[in-house]
Structures are given as C-alpha cells and as structure tokens.
Amino acid sequence: MPAIPPAGAAAPRVNPLQRFWLREIGMEKLWLKPAPAARQVDAQVVDLKKEASVRPARVERSDPASPVALPVAAAPQAQAAPGPDAPARVAPAVRSGPPPKPVARQEPEVAEAPVIPVAERVRNATLDELREQVVSCTACGLCQGRRHAVFGHGGQPARWLVVGEAPGEQEDRQGQPFVGRSGQLLDAMLSAVGMSRERDVFIANVIKCRPPGNRNPKPEEIAACSPYLMRQIELLKPERILVLGRFAAQTLLGTEATIGSLRGRVHQLKTDAGPQIPVIVSYHPAYLLRSPVEKSRAWQDLQLAASLN
C-alpha cells in the first residue's frame, strides 16, 4: 500500500487500480485530500517573530506583587535584500601568488653638514692652518688621483714669490714644488740674480694637486683652488711676484693674453690685505728645457724683476 504523504505535500496521482484499493480500505478521501498550504503556516510564524522583535518582553521580578515589564534588546533583524537601485556589493579580491614583501624601514635622514667654500675657510687661516687645509682638501676631483697636495716651499719672510702652474709627476710624488730637471733650472736662474728658495724665495703653484696627464686645469678646479694661492700672497706679503708659464700668468692676472704679450713689462696685483705687488711674467722652466733658445728672454725677465726697488 502506498505511504501516507507528509503534511504540506501535494496529493499524489493514482491509477484506477490504486484508487479502487483505497476506496475498499476507506482511505480514498484521506489519501487524496490535499494538504493544508504551508505558506499560511509560514506567514503566521513570520508574523509572530516580527511581533516578538518589536514588542518588549515582560520579565517578572522576584517580587510577585509588583510585576514590571522590562525592555529586552530586540534581536537583530534579518538584512533585507537589496533593491534594484542599491549599489552592488563588490566581493573582496582574492589574492594569488606569494605574500607581499615587507616594506623596508626608512631610517631618518641625517642632515649633511653644509659645504663651506674654500674662500670662506681660508679667510682668517694662518700659514700653518692653510697648509693643513691644502693637504686635506677635497674641493675638486683632483684630490682623488693625487699622491700629495703641494702646498709650497721656501724662505720666510719671502722677498720673492715664484708662482708656477700645477704639480707634475715628480712634484706629486715628493710633495714639493719644482723638483727634477725643471726645479734644478729654476734654482740656477734664481741663483744667477742672487736669490735662493731656501733663504728669500717662496715657490708655490696655482693648482695644488696634479691634473691627470699634466693637462691644463679645468675652470672649476681653478675656482676651487685659487683661494689658497691668494691667501698665501696675503700672508707672505712678497716684494714682487715672478709668474712662470702662460696658464699661471692668465690665472693670476685675469686675462687671456699670450705670454709673449705679457712678458717684458711690469704688472700690478691688487690684494685685499695690502698695497699693489709688482708682477713679472716669464717662461716656465719646463718650456725652456724644450726650447733652449728662449733662455735669453727668460734672463731678461729675471733682470727686470731684480731691478725693481
């Protein structure tokens, strides 16, 4: 015999034979009677739940004589389905791949000390302090390839100041100006007019470090290094200056004239620390070694410098 359908289920279909047997046993009306609609029962349950969530429950105190209705927090209502105009919810992105690398911790930036120009550092320096500044100078890129910075050498007080261009290979190696063959020739030239680097002549260069391959210094290198020479002149206070070579003459006198037009006459150098100083321009000893015929003109320049009062 077929099983009785559960409540709420629709009446099953039966064939004529099954209907005959149901009639014989008195189950035809019960079996084929449609079940009560579940929708009505569900609606009543929903109405009861809604009423319970709105109406505060009554809580009886321990004292039966004074019942007081205390409000009870309503159960959270079910979230209503979004309407057609509600913004669509974006599902959280699902990340794939390895976890992100931790962000490196940034250390607080340390303020660098301000770079003081050479002219400011040497303004009040003594000769010994100036020497220390030249030896440790890093104002331009020439410091990276030097062996020694060449400050200068000679007698003090200095009657003459001899200014060359820049240290060569031997000067860079020994840390002294005008050594080797050019230095020997210069000593002989000075001795011919009664002067000596050990007694009354101080010898220095415009550039204190050797340029690579003995090339001419660059403008930025001159700007960084020339304050050392100007401070040397202020401190030594020479009676005259003998400038050797085109580059040194153009730098010290602030001109682009050729050495042929600059030599043979007296120039004047004005300094902030004193009166004007006579300047004589002549050929560099290294050039005289390559061009001995110019030694006679260099001799004339030495005589001109020696004749100045």
C-alpha positions, 0 to 999 in steps of 0.5 A, a space after each residue: 500500500 502506498 505511504 501516507 504523504 507528509 503534511 504540506 505535500 501535494 496529493 499524489 496521482 493514482 491509477 484506477 487500480 490504486 484508487 479502487 484499493 483505497 476506496 475498499 480500505 476507506 482511505 480514498 478521501 484521506 489519501 487524496 485530500 490535499 494538504 493544508 498550504 504551508 505558506 499560511 503556516 509560514 506567514 503566521 510564524 513570520 508574523 509572530 517573530 516580527 511581533 516578538 522583535 518589536 514588542 518588549 518582553 515582560 520579565 517578572 521580578 522576584 517580587 510577585 506583587 509588583 510585576 514590571 515589564 522590562 525592555 529586552 534588546 530586540 534581536 537583530 533583524 534579518 538584512 533585507 535584500 537589496 533593491 534594484 537601485 542599491 549599489 552592488 556589493 563588490 566581493 573582496 579580491 582574492 589574492 594569488 601568488 606569494 605574500 607581499 614583501 615587507 616594506 623596508 624601514 626608512 631610517 631618518 635622514 641625517 642632515 649633511 653638514 653644509 659645504 663651506 667654500 674654500 674662500 670662506 675657510 681660508 679667510 682668517 687661516 694662518 700659514 700653518 692652518 692653510 697648509 693643513 687645509 691644502 693637504 686635506 682638501 677635497 674641493 675638486 676631483 683632483 684630490 682623488 688621483 693625487 699622491 700629495 697636495 703641494 702646498 709650497 716651499 721656501 724662505 720666510 719672510 719671502 722677498 720673492 714669490 715664484 708662482 708656477 702652474 700645477 704639480 707634475 709627476 715628480 712634484 706629486 710624488 715628493 710633495 714639493 714644488 719644482 723638483 727634477 730637471 725643471 726645479 734644478 733650472 729654476 734654482 740656477 736662474 734664481 741663483 744667477 740674480 742672487 736669490 735662493 728658495 731656501 733663504 728669500 724665495 717662496 715657490 708655490 703653484 696655482 693648482 695644488 694637486 696634479 691634473 691627470 696627464 699634466 693637462 691644463 686645469 679645468 675652470 672649476 678646479 681653478 675656482 676651487 683652488 685659487 683661494 689658497 694661492 691668494 691667501 698665501 700672497 696675503 700672508 707672505 706679503 712678497 716684494 714682487 711676484 715672478 709668474 712662470 708659464 702662460 696658464 699661471 700668468 692668465 690665472 693670476 692676472 685675469 686675462 687671456 693674453 699670450 705670454 709673449 704679450 705679457 712678458 717684458 713689462 711690469 704688472 700690478 696685483 691688487 690684494 685685499 690685505 695690502 698695497 699693489 705687488 709688482 708682477 713679472 711674467 716669464 717662461 716656465 722652466 719646463 718650456 725652456 728645457 724644450 726650447 733652449 733658445 728662449 733662455 735669453 728672454 727668460 734672463 731678461 725677465 729675471 733682470 727686470 724683476 731684480 731691478 725693481 726697488 
